[in-house]
Amino acid sequence: MDNINNTNNNLPDQFDDEQSLYDSVKIVSPGRLVLRRFFRSRLSIVGLAMLIFLFLFSFIGPLFSPYGEIELCPVAREVRMITQGQFTGADGKIYKYYDVSTSIVHDKAPPSSEHPLGTDVDKMDVLTRLMYGGRISLRISFTVIFLETLI
């Protein structure tokens, strides 16, 4: 009987130890563990920064672009063509002549202050097209990721 009293007397001390142990231990959710591990890795932080940059470039960048999604930016360039010809005169001699003609050509523009990456063969600003193309790519990728998590 003496043993039974000793075990009952030890219960409150043991309970106090368990309570202090419970108070000192943090309960962390699995999501918080994943976030903690994610932010410990430098590579994941670099990837997150790149994703944020692409998002800002694609969705906020077109607000600052002076050109629309399908707006043409024709750049006129003057081209001089020299053609050589010959003819036979009335006296039977062969004469050479040079004809200089000037025409205006709308071709793709090289990089300039007006078009930082130039224009393409369709006469559209390349930087603006990259911004709008990034929108489409990000939308598709996030849609695929969302559908993958559902499946």
Secondary structure, DSSP 4 states (H G I P E B T S, - for coil): -HHHHHHHHHHHHHHHHHHHHHHHSPP--HHHHHHHHHHH-HHHHHHHHHHHHHHHHHHTHHHH-SS-TT----EEEEEEEEEEEEEE-TTS-EEEEEEEEEEEEEEPPPS-SSSTT-B-TTS-BHHHHHHHHHHHHHHHHHHHHHHHHH-
